[in-house]
Amino acid sequence: MSPYARYFVKKFFWYFLTLVIAVILNFLLPRLIEGNPVSIVASQVSAGMTDSDSIKKVYENFMEEFGVDKPMIAQFFIYVKNLFMGDLGTSFGLYPKKVTDILASAVPWTLGLQLPAILVGWILGNALGALAAYRKGVFDKAIFPVALFINSIPFFTLAIMMLYLFAITLNWFPAHGGYDFQMIPQFNLEFIGSVLRHHTLPFLSIVLVTIGGQAIGMREMSIYELNSDYVLYSKLLGIRDSKVARYVFKNAMLPQITGLALSIGTMVGGSLICEIVFSYPGIGTTLFSAIRQLDYPLISGCTLLIAICVLLANFTIEMIYGIVDPRIKASQMEDQ
């Protein structure tokens, strides 16, 4: 077996083990929350009934349908069996909707918000950080404090501030939702315009914080590279500054690219609080509603999706590093 194949198998084993633990916790933790979610569904269905026996029968039928009447270990094996069949169960709070259908409608909203915000924030932040390191002087003194200040603000705090200022006080943008509630989703200019208006504030709140963090990271890495021995040696050889700068920023970008890959991989679970603040119809709002309603299947579906995306992102990066990073290649050879 080649060194890289052994590296792959070793990493795959540990990530698979992590996934197994995540599945166990994903099943167990929601069920440790106090309360009986079946009673909520049963009360909704039996609303208007006066016969106590009929109400009790409705409750018992739902207990049996959701499998909550079985021992915990039996529920777990049913849960795992259904996972292999691609069935995440039926939502308690949105009965009789399937969890997979709810997630399928929420994920596009999260991707549509997170992916553009991450890419725009990453590009602008790295460009500003590189300029601050290279130009220095007043430019650096202006960008660095602003980036540091913005980066220190949590997503949800900035989101609340923007919501209060631009939506409630100035009334420039809608305060919640993904589109005007009276509209029917359809592909036309009016609906697209409504989606963009609702998209603007959560998008900007994520972009601004992302720009701050990326600018600080790129500035620090660029300064480190600019002070490296190879830069001084290149200047002594008379190599043009523009060419040296190209190598400097290429090297400084490596950890930033890693950060971008991780951000894209984890964006399904990123900035969940931002979605909740704006009641944006993505995974964050779905998970928040599920927790409030003790909706075990929906909580498990959301957290499992987030866990899988995070693990896949990290595993993919480790595999790529195993190919391109000479230090990891060297360690693979040493393990032979």
C-alpha positions as CSV (number, residue, x, y, z in Angstrom):
1,M,0.0,0.0,0.0
2,S,1.4,3.4,-1.0
3,P,2.1,6.1,1.7
4,Y,-0.8,8.2,0.5
5,A,-3.2,5.3,0.5
6,R,-2.3,4.6,4.2
7,Y,-2.7,8.3,4.9
8,F,-6.2,8.2,3.3
9,V,-7.3,5.1,5.2
10,K,-6.1,6.4,8.5
11,K,-7.9,9.8,8.0
12,F,-11.0,8.1,6.7
13,F,-11.1,5.8,9.8
14,W,-10.9,8.7,12.2
15,Y,-13.5,10.8,10.3
16,F,-15.8,7.8,10.1
17,L,-15.5,7.2,13.8
18,T,-16.3,10.9,14.4
19,L,-19.4,10.6,12.2
20,V,-20.6,7.5,14.2
21,I,-20.2,9.5,17.5
22,A,-22.0,12.5,15.9
23,V,-24.9,10.2,14.9
24,I,-25.2,8.8,18.4
25,L,-25.1,12.3,20.0
26,N,-27.4,13.6,17.2
27,F,-30.0,11.0,18.3
28,L,-29.5,11.2,22.0
29,L,-29.1,14.9,22.9
30,P,-32.5,16.2,21.5
31,R,-34.2,13.4,23.5
32,L,-32.6,14.6,26.8
33,I,-34.6,17.9,26.5
34,E,-37.4,17.9,29.0
35,G,-41.0,17.7,27.7
36,N,-43.1,15.4,25.5
37,P,-43.4,16.7,21.9
38,V,-46.0,14.1,21.0
39,S,-48.5,15.8,23.4
40,I,-48.1,19.0,21.2
41,V,-49.0,17.2,18.0
42,A,-51.8,15.2,19.7
43,S,-53.3,18.4,21.2
44,Q,-53.3,20.1,17.8
45,V,-55.1,17.1,16.1
46,S,-57.6,16.6,19.0
47,A,-58.5,20.3,19.2
48,G,-62.3,20.5,19.6
49,M,-62.7,17.0,20.9
50,T,-64.5,16.6,24.2
51,D,-64.3,12.8,24.7
52,S,-61.4,12.0,26.9
53,D,-61.1,8.4,25.5
54,S,-60.9,9.7,21.9
55,I,-58.2,12.2,23.0
56,K,-56.3,9.4,24.7
57,K,-56.5,7.2,21.6
58,V,-55.2,10.0,19.4
59,Y,-52.3,10.5,21.8
60,E,-51.5,6.7,21.9
61,N,-51.7,6.5,18.1
62,F,-49.1,9.3,17.8
63,M,-46.8,7.7,20.4
64,E,-46.9,4.5,18.4
65,E,-46.5,6.2,15.0
66,F,-43.4,8.2,16.2
67,G,-42.0,5.2,18.1
68,V,-41.7,7.2,21.3
69,D,-43.4,4.4,23.3
70,K,-40.4,2.1,22.6
71,P,-37.2,1.8,24.8
72,M,-34.5,4.3,23.9
73,I,-32.2,1.6,22.4
74,A,-34.9,0.3,20.2
75,Q,-35.6,3.9,19.0
76,F,-31.9,4.3,18.2
77,F,-31.8,1.2,16.0
78,I,-34.9,2.3,14.2
79,Y,-33.4,5.7,13.7
80,V,-30.1,4.2,12.2
81,K,-32.1,1.8,10.0
82,N,-34.1,4.8,8.6
83,L,-30.9,6.8,8.1
84,F,-29.6,4.1,5.7
85,M,-32.9,4.3,3.8
86,G,-32.6,8.1,3.6
87,D,-35.5,8.7,5.9
88,L,-35.0,11.3,8.6
89,G,-38.5,10.8,10.0
90,T,-41.7,12.9,10.2
91,S,-41.6,16.3,11.8
92,F,-43.6,16.7,15.1
93,G,-44.1,20.4,14.8
94,L,-45.0,20.4,11.1
95,Y,-46.8,17.1,11.0
96,P,-47.2,15.3,8.6
97,K,-44.3,16.9,6.6
98,K,-41.2,14.8,6.2
99,V,-37.9,16.2,7.6
100,T,-36.1,15.6,4.3
101,D,-38.8,17.8,2.5
102,I,-38.4,20.6,5.2
103,L,-34.6,20.5,4.8
104,A,-34.8,20.5,1.1
105,S,-36.8,23.8,1.2
106,A,-34.5,25.4,3.8
107,V,-31.0,24.5,2.4
108,P,-31.3,26.6,-0.8
109,W,-32.1,29.7,1.3
110,T,-29.1,29.2,3.5
111,L,-26.8,28.5,0.5
112,G,-28.1,31.6,-1.3
113,L,-27.3,33.7,1.7
114,Q,-24.1,32.2,2.9
115,L,-22.2,31.4,-0.3
116,P,-22.2,34.9,-1.9
117,A,-21.6,36.5,1.5
118,I,-18.5,34.2,2.2
119,L,-17.1,34.8,-1.3
120,V,-17.6,38.6,-1.3
121,G,-16.2,39.0,2.2
122,W,-13.3,36.7,1.5
123,I,-12.3,38.6,-1.7
124,L,-12.7,42.1,-0.3
125,G,-11.1,41.2,3.0
126,N,-8.0,39.6,1.5
127,A,-7.6,42.5,-1.0
128,L,-7.8,45.1,1.8
129,G,-5.4,43.1,4.1
130,A,-2.8,42.7,1.3
131,L,-3.0,46.4,0.5
132,A,-2.7,47.4,4.2
133,A,0.5,45.2,4.5
134,Y,2.1,46.3,1.2
135,R,1.3,50.0,1.3
136,K,1.6,50.5,5.1
137,G,1.4,54.1,6.3
138,V,-1.9,55.8,6.7
139,F,-3.6,53.1,4.6
140,D,-2.6,50.4,7.1
141,K,-3.4,52.6,10.1
142,A,-7.0,53.2,8.8
143,I,-7.8,49.6,7.7
144,F,-6.3,47.6,10.6
145,P,-8.3,49.3,13.4
146,V,-11.5,49.3,11.4
147,A,-11.1,45.6,10.5
148,L,-10.2,44.7,14.1
149,F,-13.3,46.5,15.4
150,I,-15.6,44.9,12.9
151,N,-14.2,41.4,13.5
152,S,-14.7,41.8,17.2
153,I,-18.5,42.2,16.7
154,P,-20.4,38.9,16.7
155,F,-22.6,38.1,13.7
156,F,-25.8,38.3,15.8
157,T,-24.9,41.6,17.4
158,L,-24.2,43.3,14.1
159,A,-27.3,41.7,12.7
160,I,-29.4,43.2,15.6
161,M,-27.8,46.6,15.1
162,M,-28.5,46.6,11.4
163,L,-32.0,45.3,11.9
164,Y,-32.8,48.1,14.4
165,L,-31.2,50.9,12.3
166,F,-32.1,50.0,8.7
167,A,-35.3,48.0,9.0
168,I,-37.0,49.4,12.1
169,T,-35.8,53.0,12.4
170,L,-35.1,54.0,8.8
171,N,-37.5,51.4,7.2
172,W,-35.2,50.9,4.2
173,F,-35.3,47.2,4.2
174,P,-37.8,44.5,5.4
175,A,-37.3,43.3,9.0
176,H,-37.9,39.5,8.6
177,G,-38.6,36.7,6.2
178,G,-37.2,35.7,2.8
179,Y,-39.9,37.5,0.8
180,D,-43.1,39.5,1.2
181,F,-45.6,37.1,3.0
182,Q,-48.5,38.0,0.7
183,M,-46.5,36.8,-2.4
184,I,-46.6,33.4,-4.0
185,P,-43.1,32.1,-4.9
186,Q,-42.7,32.3,-8.7
187,F,-40.0,33.2,-11.1
188,N,-40.8,36.8,-12.0
189,L,-39.1,40.2,-11.4
190,E,-41.5,41.2,-8.6
191,F,-40.7,38.1,-6.6
192,I,-37.0,38.3,-7.3
193,G,-36.9,41.9,-6.2
194,S,-38.7,41.0,-2.9
195,V,-36.2,38.2,-2.3
196,L,-33.2,40.6,-2.9
197,R,-34.7,43.2,-0.5
198,H,-35.1,40.6,2.2
199,H,-31.6,39.2,1.4
200,T,-29.7,42.5,1.7
201,L,-29.4,43.0,5.5
202,P,-28.5,39.4,6.5
203,F,-26.1,39.3,3.6
204,L,-24.4,42.6,4.7
205,S,-24.1,41.6,8.3
206,I,-22.2,38.4,7.3
207,V,-20.1,40.2,4.7
208,L,-18.9,42.9,7.1
209,V,-17.7,40.6,9.8
210,T,-16.1,38.3,7.2
211,I,-14.2,41.2,5.6
212,G,-12.8,42.2,9.1
213,G,-11.5,38.7,9.9
214,Q,-10.1,38.1,6.4
215,A,-8.4,41.5,6.3
216,I,-6.6,40.9,9.7
217,G,-5.5,37.4,8.7
218,M,-4.2,38.5,5.3
219,R,-2.4,41.5,6.7
220,E,-0.6,39.4,9.3
221,M,0.4,36.7,6.9
222,S,1.6,39.3,4.3
223,I,3.7,41.1,6.9
224,Y,5.3,37.8,7.9
225,E,6.1,36.9,4.3
226,L,7.4,40.4,3.5
227,N,9.9,40.1,6.4
228,S,11.1,36.7,5.3
229,D,14.7,36.0,4.3
230,Y,13.8,35.1,0.7
231,V,12.2,38.6,0.2
232,L,15.4,40.3,1.3
233,Y,17.5,38.0,-0.8
234,S,15.3,38.7,-3.8
235,K,15.7,42.4,-3.4
236,L,19.4,42.1,-3.1
237,L,19.5,40.2,-6.4
238,G,17.6,43.1,-8.0
239,I,14.4,41.3,-8.7
240,R,11.5,43.7,-9.4
241,D,9.2,44.5,-6.4
242,S,6.1,43.6,-8.4
243,K,7.5,40.1,-9.0
244,V,8.5,39.7,-5.3
245,A,5.1,40.9,-4.2
246,R,3.5,38.2,-6.4
247,Y,5.4,35.5,-4.5
248,V,4.7,37.1,-1.2
249,F,1.0,37.3,-1.6
250,K,0.8,33.8,-3.2
251,N,2.4,32.3,-0.1
252,A,0.3,34.5,2.2
253,M,-2.9,33.2,0.5
254,L,-2.4,29.6,1.3
255,P,-3.9,29.7,4.9
256,Q,-6.6,32.0,3.6
257,I,-7.6,29.5,0.9
258,T,-7.8,26.9,3.7
259,G,-10.1,29.2,5.6
260,L,-12.2,29.7,2.5
261,A,-12.6,26.0,1.9
262,L,-13.6,25.5,5.6
263,S,-16.1,28.4,5.4
264,I,-17.7,27.0,2.3
265,G,-17.8,23.5,3.8
266,T,-19.4,24.7,7.1
267,M,-21.7,27.4,5.6
268,V,-24.8,25.2,6.1
269,G,-24.2,25.6,9.8
270,G,-22.6,29.0,9.8
271,S,-24.2,32.2,11.0
272,L,-27.3,30.4,12.2
273,I,-28.0,33.2,14.7
274,C,-28.0,35.7,11.8
275,E,-30.8,33.8,10.1
276,I,-32.8,33.6,13.4
277,V,-32.4,37.4,13.9
278,F,-33.9,38.1,10.5
279,S,-36.3,35.1,10.6
280,Y,-34.7,34.1,7.3
281,P,-36.1,30.8,6.1
282,G,-32.9,28.8,6.2
283,I,-31.4,26.1,8.3
284,G,-30.9,28.4,11.3
285,T,-34.6,29.4,11.6
286,T,-35.7,25.8,11.0
287,L,-33.4,24.5,13.8
288,F,-34.6,27.3,16.2
289,S,-38.3,26.5,15.5
290,A,-37.6,22.7,15.9
291,I,-35.9,23.3,19.3
292,R,-38.8,25.4,20.5
293,Q,-41.3,22.7,19.5
294,L,-39.2,19.8,20.8
295,D,-39.2,18.4,17.3
296,Y,-36.8,15.5,17.7
297,P,-36.6,14.4,14.1
298,L,-36.2,17.9,12.7
299,I,-33.5,18.8,15.3
300,S,-31.7,15.6,14.5
301,G,-32.0,16.3,10.7
302,C,-30.6,19.8,11.0
303,T,-27.7,18.9,13.3
304,L,-26.8,15.8,11.3
305,L,-26.7,17.8,8.0
306,I,-24.4,20.4,9.7
307,A,-22.1,17.7,11.1
308,I,-21.8,15.9,7.8
309,C,-21.0,19.1,5.9
310,V,-18.3,20.0,8.5
311,L,-16.7,16.6,8.4
312,L,-16.7,16.5,4.6
313,A,-15.1,19.9,4.4
314,N,-12.3,19.0,6.8
315,F,-11.8,15.6,5.3
316,T,-11.5,17.0,1.7
317,I,-9.0,19.6,2.9
318,E,-6.9,17.0,4.6
319,M,-6.9,14.9,1.4
320,I,-5.8,17.9,-0.7
321,Y,-3.1,18.8,1.8
322,G,-1.9,15.2,1.7
323,I,-1.2,15.7,-2.1
324,V,0.1,19.3,-2.2
325,D,1.8,19.9,1.1
326,P,5.5,18.7,1.1
327,R,5.6,18.4,4.9
328,I,2.7,15.9,5.0
329,K,4.3,14.0,2.1
330,A,7.5,13.8,4.1
331,S,5.6,12.5,7.2
332,Q,3.9,9.9,4.9
333,M,7.3,8.6,3.8
334,E,8.6,8.5,7.4
335,D,5.6,6.2,8.4
336,Q,6.7,3.6,5.9
